[in-house]
């Protein structure tokens, strides 16, 4: 049975969401699951560290001189704040490219202040503010290193995507998977929650030389992984190197956790109806159930677990309750 997320209005259930979760140990064995551990879903942006690993593995990021902060942005679904835009711009400059090379498209920044600033200045958003601009800078970095024409780098047949999918197959331990097109135009696979958790178990491990720099980049630069008032950033900050998390579209999240005894866990979560609002409270409920978080850590993250719903007059009208 899955985890129930009850959206309460007053004392009554107004809506419900169901989450499936699987937890794997360092040997790839299922420690615990709620719902079907082999539920098939699109990985979405939860895939980003593993897409980024292709540029690390080939030596492309080293050749370009990418910093730890820039590696973190390659794994990010960021807010489009100044720090994100500037970092992406610096990555392109190192490659000798400009944003006309991007194939991710443009959208309004997630960050409210950045959005308001655009409107005030009568500016349109650019691809640099796209939440995937770091990932795409990494793909362009790989294209340059491979001496491939960067045009069409998001096409599945392009050498960039061929190298990326080879890495994804390696870490997911899948020989094949169906592909679709992500919001940023890059190909993205469907795979089971088990295989997503397997990848995150490896991300947390110190045994994979092409993943460890990305884990360290994420824990060293949490602001670049997401941004202000974002769960990924706040969670990574609070855990202080013990774990990384990466949310993807349609209610997917992967967590790589390092225990004090050196063992690791990989966790994959999917909100079945794709609603994002229950992802953080479910993630924290799972970690609390597994006794992985201290009381101090839970207290610092309580805004993501003790969620009250307010109306336009800021009156409390309900809450989100997790039944695990």
N, C-alpha and C positions, 0 to 999 in steps of 0.2 A: 504493500500500500504506500502511496506517495505521502508527502508532507502537505498538510492542508494550510492554506493561507486564507484566513477569514477576514474580510473587510467589513467591519462593523459600523453601522450608523445607529447611534444610541445603543440599545441593547439587542439589536436585531442584525442578522447577517444580511448584508446588501449584495455582496458579491463573494465569490470564492475562486481561488487559484490553486492548482495542484502542482507540486514540484516533485520531480524524480531526481534522485541523488545516488551517486556511487562513490565509495571511498576505497582506494587501493593502497596496499603497503609497497615497500620497496621491491618486493618480489613479483609485483603485479597481481597479488591475490586480493580478492574482495574482502575487506575488513567489515564493511557494513554497507547496506543499501536501503533506500526507501524507494519503492517502485521498481520498474524494470531497469536493471543496470545496462542492458543492451539496447535501450531505446535509441532509435536513429534520429539524429537531428543535424542541422547545419551548424558548423562550428563558428561561423561568423568571425568577429574580431578576437575571439578567444584564441584564434590560430596565430595571431601576430608574432609572438616570440619565436614560433617555429618557422614562420615565413622569414623572419629576420635571420634565423640561424644559417640560412643558405649563404648570405653575404658574409657572415662570420667564417663559415667553414671554408669557403673558397679563398679567403684572404682579401676579399674586396673591401671590407670595412677598414682593415689595417692599411691597405694601399691608399685609401682615400684619406686616412688620418682621422677617422671618426672618433670622437671622444666617448666616454662613458655616458654622458648626457645625451649624445646623439644616438647611441645604441638604445637608450631608454625610449627615446621618441620613436624609434623604429617599431617598438612594441606597443605604442600608445594608441588610445582612442581619446584624443585630447580635446580640451575646451576651446581651443583657438584663442587663448590668451597671448599677450605679447611674448612671454617666454617661449611659447610653443612656436609661434610664427617666426620669431628671430632664430630659434634653433634650426628650424626647417630651412630657412633662408641660408644660414651658414653652411648647412649640409650641401645644398645645391651649389653654392659658391665654390666649395671644395671640389666639386665634380666638374666645374666649368659649365654648368647648366643654369637655366632660369626656369621660372614656373610654367613657361609655355610647354615644357617637356612633360609636365604632369598629365596623367590620364585619370585622375581621381575625381575631377569635377570640383565644384564649389558649393558650399552651403553656409548658412548663417552660423556664427560661432555658438557653441553650447553655453559659453559663459555670458551671463547677463550684461555685465559691464562692457565687455568687448562688443556685444551686439548693439548696445545703446550708443557706444562710441561710433560705430559704423553709420548708424542712422543720423547722429548729430553731424557727422562730417560728410553726409550725403555720399557715402562710399558703398561700393558693392563688395561682397565677400570675394576672396580670391582662393585658389587652390591651397595656398599656404595655411589658411584657416580651416580647411577640411580636417576633420579629426584623424584622417588617415595620411596626412601629409608626410609624417615621419616614415611610415611604412613604405610609401611610394618613393621617398628619397633613397631608402634602402634598396628598393628594386632598381632604381636608376643607377645606383652605385654598382650593383651586380651587373647590370647591362654594360656599363663602361668597362668593368674589369674583364668581362667575357669578350670584349671588343665586338659586341653585338649592336646592331642598329637599335637605339632606344625606342624608336617608333613602334607602337604595338606591343610594348612590354607587358601589357595586361592580358594579351591573348594567350590562351592555354598552350598554343603551339610555340610560343616565343621561347628562346633559350632560357630566359630569366625564370619563367614559370616552370619549365621542365626541371631546372635545378631545384627550385623551391619544392615542387611536388616530390622529388626524390628524397628530400630531407623529411618532409611530412610523412611519407611512407615509412621511412626509417624509424622515426620516433613514435608513430602510432602503431607500428608493427602490422600494418595493413598492406597487402600487395596491390590493392586497387580500391577505389571508392568513387561514387558518383560525384560529379562536379556541377556547381551552379555558378551564377555571377553575383558577387557581393555588391553592396551599396556603392563601393568605390571602384567598381568595374573589374576588379581582379577576380580570378577563379577561386572558389572556396568549396571545400568538400563537405559532404554529409558523412558522418560516422557515428558510432555508438558512444554513449556516455562513457562506457568502459574504456574505449580507446582515447577519448579526450582526457580522462583521468590518468591514463597510462602516460600520455605526453607530459602532463603536469607533474607526475611523480618523477619523471626524468629531468624536468626543469629544476626541480628542487634538489636533485642529487648532485654530488660533486664529481660524478663519474663520466660526465659528458662534456668534453672540452669545448664544444661549440655552443653549448647551452649555458654553461657556468658564467661566461662573461655577460650574458643577457640577464641572468638572474641577478648578478651583482650590480649591473647597470640599473635595473629596476628598483632594487632596494636602496641604492645610493642616490637615486633621482626620482623619488615618488611623485614630485610635482609634475614631472614631464610625462608620467604614465597616464595621467588623466587631468588633474588640475584642481582648482579651488572648489571645495565642497563636493568632491567626488569620492565615492566609496573606495575605489581602487587606491587612490592616493592616500586617503586617511587611514585605510587598513594597513597599507605597507609602512606608513610612518609609525603607526602604533606598534606593529609587530617587530620593528627594529631588526630586520634581517632574517627573522624566523620564517617568513612566508611571503609569497607574492600572490596576487589575485588579478585576474583579467576578465572583465565583463565583455560580453559580446551582444550583438543585437538579438532581439526576440527571446530574451530571458535566459541566456546561456552564460555560465561563468566557470572558469577553471581556477583551482587553487593548488599551489605547490607549497607543501609545509615541511619544514625541517624541525625535527624533534631534538631535544637537548642531548639525547643519547646517540645522535648521529643518524638515526633512522629517518625515513622520509615517507610522506603520504601524498597521493594525488587525488584530488577531489573534483568531480564534475557535477554541475547542477543545471537542470533545465526546468524553467517554468513552462508548463505544457501549452498554455495559451499565449505565450510570448510576452506577457506583461512584465515590464521591467521593475515595477514598484516593489515587488516581493523578493527580488534577488538578494539585496543586502540582508534583510531580516532572516531569510532562509539560510543564507551562508553562515551568519552568526549563530543561528540556532543549531545548525549542524556541528559547528566547531565547539560550541558550548556542550552539546550532547556528548561529543568525543572527549571532553575535558582537555581541550587544547589551548584554551585561553585563560589567562589569569583574571581575577576579579578586577584588577586595575585596568587591564586591556578592555574588558567588557564595559567598564565604566566610561572609558574614553570613546568608545564606539556606540554608546547607548542611543545616540540620535538615529542610528540605523536599525536598531532593534526595538526600541520603545517608540513606535510611531503613532502619533496622534494626528487625526485629520481635522483640519480647521476650515471654516467657511470664509467668505470674503470679509466678514467682520472680525475674523480671527477668534471666533468662538469654537471651542472644541465640540465636534459633532460625532466623532467616531474614532476608530483605531484599526490597526492591522494586527491580528492575532495569529501566531504561528503555532500549529498543533503538530508536534513531532513525536 
